Amino acid sequence: MYTQIVSPIDEEKIYVIDPDGSRLDVNELSRGTAEQLYLSLRFGYIQEINKCAVPLPIIIDDIFVNFDPERFSSACNIIREISKTNQILYFTCHPDTVKQLITSIPEARTFNLG
C-alpha cells in the first residue's frame, strides 16, 4: 500500500511513497497499480472540476481489465458515487464487467451495441 502521491513542481513526474518512505516512479509500478493511480487522479480531477463548473459526462472504455477483483469492486463503488453528479458512459465487451457495474450501481441502464 502506498501512503502518498507526489509530483514535484520542478518535474513532470508522479511518484508514490510507500510506508517506509521510499519514492517510486510510476514506471516502477505494475501496470494494474499504475492504471489505478491514474484513474484515482482522474476521479479527483473530476470532483475538483465539478466544484466550479457544470458536471460533464464521463466516457470510460474498459478501464478495469488489469484490476484485481477487490480493486475492481472498489472502483465500481467510486463510479457509483461520481454517477450522482456526472453522467457516465461505460463501454465494455466483458459481460462480467457489466454484472459488477450493475451490482454496484443498480439504477444503471445497459445497452447492447452488438
MIZABA-225912 format. One record per residue: residue in one letter; x, y, z of N, C-alpha, C, O, CB in turn. Coordinates in steps of 0.2 Angstrom, whole numbers. Glycine has a CB too. Layout:
BEGIN
 aa    nX    nY    nZ   caX   caY   caZ    cX    cY    cZ    oX    oY    oZ   cbX   cbY   cbZ
  A     X     Y     Z     X     Y     Z     X     Y     Z     X     Y     Z     X     Y     Z
...
! end
This chain:
BEGIN
 aa    nX    nY    nZ   caX   caY   caZ    cX    cY    cZ    oX    oY    oZ   cbX   cbY   cbZ
  M     4    -6     0     0     0     0     5     6     0    10     6     3    -5     0     6
  Y     2    11    -4     6    17    -4     3    23     0    -3    23     1     7    20   -11
  T     7    27     3     4    32     8     3    39     5    -1    43     8     8    32    14
  Q     6    40     0     6    47    -3     7    47   -11    11    43   -13    11    52     1
  I     5    52   -14     6    53   -21    10    60   -21     7    65   -18     0    53   -26
  V    15    61   -25    19    67   -25    20    68   -33    22    64   -36    25    67   -21
  S    20    75   -34    23    77   -41    26    84   -40    24    89   -39    16    78   -46
  P    33    83   -39    37    89   -38    36    94   -43    35    93   -49    45    87   -37
  I    36   101   -41    35   106   -45    40   107   -51    38   109   -56    35   113   -41
  D    46   105   -49    51   105   -54    52    99   -59    57    99   -63    58   107   -51
  E    47    95   -58    47    88   -63    41    87   -66    36    90   -63    50    82   -58
  E    41    84   -71    34    82   -74    33    74   -73    31    71   -78    34    83   -82
  K    34    72   -67    33    65   -65    28    65   -59    27    69   -55    40    62   -63
  I    26    59   -58    22    57   -52    25    51   -49    28    47   -52    14    55   -54
  Y    26    52   -42    29    47   -38    24    44   -33    19    48   -31    35    49   -35
  V    25    38   -31    21    36   -25    26    35   -19    32    33   -20    17    30   -26
  I    24    36   -13    28    35    -7    25    29    -4    19    28    -2    28    41    -2
  D    30    24    -2    27    18     2    28    19     9    31    24    11    31    12    -1
  P    26    14    13    26    16    20    33    17    23    33    20    29    23    10    24
  D    38    14    20    45    16    23    48    22    21    53    24    22    49    10    22
  G    44    26    17    46    32    14    50    32     8    52    38     5    51    35    19
  S    50    26     5    54    26    -2    49    29    -7    43    28    -7    55    19    -4
  R    52    32   -12    49    35   -18    49    31   -24    55    29   -26    51    43   -19
  L    44    29   -27    44    25   -33    41    29   -39    36    32   -38    40    19   -32
  D    44    29   -44    42    32   -51    36    27   -53    36    21   -52    48    32   -56
  V    31    30   -56    26    27   -59    28    21   -63    25    16   -64    21    31   -63
  N    33    22   -67    36    17   -71    38    10   -67    39     5   -70    41    19   -76
  E    39    11   -61    41     5   -57    35     2   -54    36    -4   -51    46     8   -51
  L    29     4   -55    23     1   -53    21    -5   -58    23    -4   -64    18     6   -51
  S    17    -9   -55    14   -14   -60     9   -10   -64     7    -5   -63    11   -20   -56
  R     7   -13   -70     3   -10   -75    -4    -9   -71    -7    -3   -72     2   -14   -81
  G    -6   -14   -68   -13   -13   -64   -13    -7   -59   -17    -3   -59   -15   -19   -61
  T    -7    -7   -55    -7    -2   -50    -6     5   -53    -9    10   -51     0    -3   -45
  A    -2     6   -58    -1    12   -62    -8    14   -65   -10    20   -64     4    12   -68
  E   -12    10   -68   -19    12   -70   -23    14   -65   -27    18   -66   -22     6   -74
  Q   -23    11   -59   -27    13   -53   -25    19   -51   -29    23   -49   -26     7   -47
  L   -19    21   -51   -16    28   -49   -19    33   -54   -22    38   -51    -9    28   -49
  Y   -18    32   -60   -21    37   -65   -28    38   -64   -31    43   -65   -19    34   -72
  L   -32    32   -63   -39    33   -63   -41    37   -57   -45    41   -57   -42    26   -62
  S   -37    36   -51   -39    39   -45   -37    47   -46   -41    51   -44   -34    37   -39
  L   -32    48   -50   -31    55   -51   -36    58   -55   -38    64   -54   -24    56   -55
  R   -38    55   -60   -44    57   -65   -50    58   -61   -53    64   -61   -45    52   -70
  F   -52    54   -56   -58    55   -52   -57    61   -48   -62    64   -47   -59    48   -48
  G   -51    62   -45   -50    68   -41   -51    74   -45   -54    79   -42   -43    67   -37
  Y   -48    74   -51   -49    80   -55   -56    81   -57   -58    87   -57   -45    79   -61
  I   -60    76   -58   -67    77   -60   -71    80   -54   -75    84   -55   -70    70   -62
  Q   -69    78   -48   -73    80   -42   -71    88   -41   -75    92   -39   -71    76   -36
  E   -64    90   -42   -62    96   -42   -66   101   -47   -68   106   -45   -55    97   -42
  I   -66    99   -53   -69   102   -59   -77   103   -57   -79   109   -58   -68    99   -65
  N   -80    98   -54   -87    99   -53   -88   104   -48   -94   107   -47   -89    92   -50
  K   -84   106   -44   -85   112   -39   -86   118   -42   -89   123   -39   -79   112   -34
  C   -83   119   -48   -83   126   -51   -86   126   -58   -86   131   -61   -76   129   -51
  A   -89   121   -60   -91   120   -67   -97   115   -67   -98   111   -63   -86   118   -72
  V  -101   116   -73  -106   111   -74  -103   104   -75   -99   103   -79  -111   113   -80
  P  -106    99   -71  -103    92   -72  -104    90   -79  -110    90   -82  -106    88   -67
  L   -99    87   -82   -99    85   -89  -100    77   -89   -98    74   -84   -93    87   -93
  P  -102    75   -94  -102    67   -95   -95    64   -95   -90    68   -97  -106    65  -101
  I   -95    58   -92   -88    55   -92   -89    49   -97   -93    45   -96   -86    53   -85
  I   -84    48  -101   -84    42  -105   -78    37  -103   -72    40  -102   -83    44  -113
  I   -80    31  -102   -75    26   -99   -75    20  -104   -80    18  -105   -76    24   -92
  D   -69    18  -106   -68    12  -110   -64     7  -107   -58     7  -107   -65    15  -117
  D   -68     2  -104   -65    -4  -102   -58    -3   -98   -53    -6  -100   -63    -9  -107
  I   -59     1   -93   -53     3   -89   -51    -3   -83   -45    -2   -80   -53     9   -86
  F   -55    -8   -82   -54   -12   -77   -50   -19   -78   -50   -23   -74   -60   -14   -73
  V   -48   -19   -85   -45   -26   -87   -39   -28   -83   -38   -34   -82   -43   -25   -94
  N   -35   -24   -80   -29   -25   -76   -30   -25   -68   -26   -24   -64   -23   -21   -78
  F   -37   -24   -66   -38   -23   -59   -40   -30   -56   -43   -34   -59   -44   -18   -58
  D   -37   -31   -50   -39   -37   -46   -47   -36   -44   -49   -31   -44   -35   -39   -40
  P   -50   -42   -42   -57   -41   -40   -59   -36   -35   -64   -33   -35   -60   -48   -38
  E   -55   -36   -30   -56   -31   -24   -56   -24   -26   -60   -20   -25   -51   -32   -18
  R   -51   -22   -30   -50   -15   -33   -55   -14   -38   -57    -8   -38   -43   -14   -35
  F   -57   -19   -42   -62   -18   -47   -69   -16   -43   -72   -11   -45   -63   -24   -51
  S   -70   -20   -38   -76   -18   -34   -76   -11   -31   -81    -8   -31   -78   -24   -29
  S   -70    -9   -28   -70    -3   -25   -70     3   -31   -74     8   -29   -63    -2   -22
  A   -67     2   -36   -68     7   -42   -75     7   -44   -77    13   -46   -64     5   -48
  C   -79     2   -44   -86     2   -46   -90     6   -41   -94    10   -43   -89    -5   -47
  N   -88     6   -35   -91    10   -30   -90    17   -31   -94    21   -29   -89     7   -23
  I   -84    19   -33   -82    26   -34   -86    28   -40   -88    34   -40   -74    26   -35
  I   -86    24   -45   -90    26   -51   -98    28   -49  -101    32   -51   -90    21   -56
  R  -100    23   -44  -107    25   -42  -108    31   -39  -112    35   -40  -109    19   -37
  E  -103    33   -35  -103    40   -31  -102    46   -36  -106    50   -36   -97    40   -26
  I   -98    45   -41   -97    50   -46  -103    50   -51  -105    56   -53   -91    49   -51
  S  -107    45   -52  -113    45   -56  -119    49   -53  -124    50   -56  -115    38   -57
  K  -118    51   -46  -123    55   -43  -123    62   -46  -127    66   -45  -122    55   -36
  T  -117    64   -48  -116    71   -51  -114    71   -58  -116    76   -62  -110    74   -47
  N  -112    66   -61  -110    66   -68  -113    60   -72  -114    54   -69  -102    66   -69
  Q  -115    61   -78  -117    55   -82  -111    51   -84  -106    54   -86  -121    58   -88
  I  -112    45   -84  -106    41   -85  -108    36   -91  -113    32   -90  -103    37   -79
  L  -104    36   -96  -105    31  -101   -99    26  -101   -93    28  -102  -105    34  -109
  Y  -100    20   -99   -95    15   -99   -96    10  -104  -101     6  -105   -95    11   -92
  F   -90     9  -108   -90     4  -114   -86    -2  -112   -81    -1  -109   -88     8  -120
  T   -89    -8  -113   -85   -14  -112   -88   -20  -116   -94   -19  -118   -86   -16  -104
  C   -84   -24  -117   -86   -30  -121   -86   -36  -116   -87   -42  -118   -81   -32  -127
  H   -85   -35  -110   -84   -40  -105   -91   -41  -101   -93   -36   -97   -78   -39  -100
  P   -95   -47  -101  -101   -47   -98  -100   -47   -90  -104   -45   -86  -104   -54   -99
  D   -94   -49   -87   -93   -49   -80   -92   -42   -78   -94   -41   -72   -87   -53   -78
  T   -90   -38   -82   -89   -31   -80   -96   -28   -79   -97   -24   -75   -85   -27   -85
  V  -100   -29   -84  -107   -27   -84  -111   -29   -78  -114   -25   -74  -111   -29   -90
  K  -110   -35   -76  -113   -38   -70  -111   -35   -64  -115   -33   -59  -111   -46   -69
  Q  -104   -33   -63  -101   -30   -57  -104   -23   -57  -106   -20   -51   -94   -30   -57
  L  -104   -19   -63  -106   -12   -63  -114   -12   -61  -116    -8   -57  -105    -9   -69
  I  -118   -17   -63  -125   -17   -61  -126   -19   -54  -130   -16   -51  -129   -22   -66
  T  -122   -23   -51  -122   -25   -44  -120   -18   -40  -123   -17   -35  -117   -30   -42
  S  -115   -15   -42  -113    -9   -38  -118    -3   -40  -119     1   -35  -106    -7   -40
  I  -121    -2   -46  -125     3   -47  -132     1   -50  -132     0   -56  -121     8   -53
  P  -136    -2   -46  -142    -5   -48  -147    -1   -53  -150    -3   -57  -146    -7   -42
  E  -146     6   -52  -150    11   -56  -147    12   -63  -150    15   -67  -151    17   -53
  A  -141     9   -64  -138    10   -71  -142     6   -76  -146     1   -75  -131     6   -71
  R  -142     9   -82  -145     6   -88  -140     3   -93  -135     6   -94  -150    11   -92
  T  -141    -2   -96  -137    -5  -101  -140    -5  -108  -146    -6  -108  -135   -12   -98
  F  -135    -5  -112  -137    -5  -119  -132   -10  -123  -126    -9  -122  -137     2  -123
  N  -135   -15  -127  -131   -19  -131  -130   -16  -138  -135   -15  -141  -134   -26  -131
  L  -124   -14  -139  -122   -11  -146  -121   -16  -151  -120   -15  -157  -117    -6  -145
  G  -120   -23  -149  -118   -28  -154  -124   -31  -157  -123   -35  -161  -114   -33  -151
! end
